[in-house]
């Protein structure tokens, strides 16, 4: 009964907490959140296109690029719909099979990538850190820049692979830089807005990296040999 009361009133408390912060900082925070979100969306789209093309071209040449773009859409849409890297493991595994990536590579890279390869998380954590420095009118020195990179990289490992799993990373940011805990609700809102594209970048990078690993382990012509073996069979 007590827990149900807490769960019922928690959203009201968070809303009041956020309203108090807006009263202190000003309504510019709303536009700052919108601007940071737009910047991150543009970054994710550009990063997804460039990283996917370069990684798959290096890993499998023109054939690798074609197979990647033909089969990546199910993991991409699943990632944006679920906001969970873990939920995308089955569809990502199916995608790497359709890309002719060897099973022994896909079976290792895809599950590991879901929990460790989070370039989308690292990028959004950097956006959040810069956002808070601007909101609280703080100057970022060279030491802060180095710390920001380190914090973002660590956050990419510790955050959960579930929807809104970045809450731990947001607490980590506030603790590492001494931001007031009043900033956490703002980061939660920013994280919720950016979560679909953040997960999309995380998930789609795993098949691309699998192609790179396939080239390193199987050789430059691995995909032609795999296609040839399938044709003969």
Buried (B, 14 or more C-beta within 10 A) or exposed (E): EEEEEEEEEEEEEBEEEBEEBEEEBEEEBEEBBEEBBEBBBEBBEEBBEEBBBEBBBBBBBEBBBEBBEEBBEBBBEBBBEBBBBBBBBEBBBBBBEBBBBBEEBBEEBBBEBBBBBBBBBBBBBBBBBBBBBBBEEEEBEEEBEEBBBEBBBBBBEEBBBBBBBBBEBBEBBBEBBEBEEBBBBBBBBBBBBBBBBBBBBBBBBBBBBBBBBBBEEBEEEBBBEBEEEEEEE
